[in-house]
Amino acid sequence: MEHSGKPSSRLGIGAVERETGLSKETLRIWERRYGFPQPVRDGGDVRSYPAEQIEKLRLVKRLLDQGHRPGKILGLGIGELQALAAAAHPVREVAAGATPGEELSPYLACCRAHRRDELRQALMQALLRLGIERFVLDVLAPLTTLIGVEWANGKLAISEEHLYTESVQTVLRPAISSLQASLATDDAGPRVLLTTFPQEQHGLGLLMAEAFFTLAGAHCISLGTQTPIMEILGAAHKQQADIIALSFSTATHAGHALESLGALQSKVPQGMEIWAGGGSCHALQRRLPSGIRVLDLPSLRDAVSEWRSRHAGNR
């Protein structure tokens, strides 16, 4: 992107904070410590930032969300940052064993064109046509991964990813609530507490898991995303949870995930289990702390059934 040098092509620090999600203090610290960004200053020493620097800051923020450190990436050029983001989320990860077909393209087009109502209508029609189980497996799971890849590679704006997330929640949440009301929850359990660690802000995987746990007859208590470990433990105790179910996205930093899983596993009371899921999340493909089960959506029903068999007569 070329910079004309005209003031109209620059933004003040407050606008940059809103555009990138990086705080003013962070921008000032980076300027002093790393020499980037390099704002233009007027006669009153007021900072303004050229368009190409704002573009780079957006990329940096995306990579920070994936676990990179500012000192390692702020000196890189835009092309290098784009390559780094693409390497972390190659297009081949869009699905496990299959590449999404053309049937997903209309949903993606709606996101890019900000056609919110059309997107929600299309999702609702698919839900009614397929039923909740096939809708999640055949549409939402591959589409959510595709959206994540497009965002990570800079091909989808944050606002477009948010539009998709809100649309899915609008369609899927009422469907889960109706399912919970229509299915008799098995008193034999399990009671499942669903959440994510503080570093994980993506919640659609959590919502899809809740749908499958509900189909299996489990009693679900969702805390939403970004719950501190001690809060997870406190809620699990108060809710008398049998299972803590954690969701991870492809953007999860492997080191953070493994550290948090180990910390949680060391504190859970005996008999309470930790189940984790997250498609192509790299952290879950590593050696995890003993006792943590990694499951995909299709295997949840069998896992719940197996849990009941192990605990038959104990409740």
C-alpha angles and dihedrals in degrees: 000000000000120000115220094199091233117132090237090067092057132077131212121243093261092054091047089053090054094044098048107024090237115129123240090243091053091051091050093047092050091049091055098038104036105018092242135137099035108199124196113243126211127209091283092053091249113157122234126175128219119235095250091055091051090051090052092047090055090054091047091052090051091052093046088056087056091055104264120142121240094230090059098049111027092081093055124098124244092259091052091048091050090050090050092052092047092049091054092052110029116188091242088073092068090106139004106252097347141056116233110257131224090280089081095051096083091056091050091047090054090053093050092048093044091237094157099167092047091050093050092047091051092049092048092050090051091049093051092045098046105028123237098287098051091037091059095042100039101034116014101040097052093035093052090051090048091050090050092051092048091050094046091050092051094248094114126051122233090245090055092050089049091049089055093047094049091047093052092047091050091054102035103040095062089045091055091047091052090048092051090051094048098044121069108235110233110243087211088073152171106217106206125199110201125198146116133244119261092262092057114078099166112100108174093091088054091052093049090049090051089055091054094044088052091050087054091054097251121147107243128205111183121197093182121227138328101027118168115240096247090050090051090052093047093050092045090054094047093045092045089232120191094193134029107208116199127191125209129189129208087260092064114120106236095218094052092047095050093046092049094046091051092049093049094045091053091057106039115107120249112278096027112111133209118217122184134191139170118143109236097001106148093214093064091054091063129080106286130200112282116275099026113124121211113206137171123217098263091053096053096088093053090044091053091047090050090049090054091051091053093049100039110140094011097097 
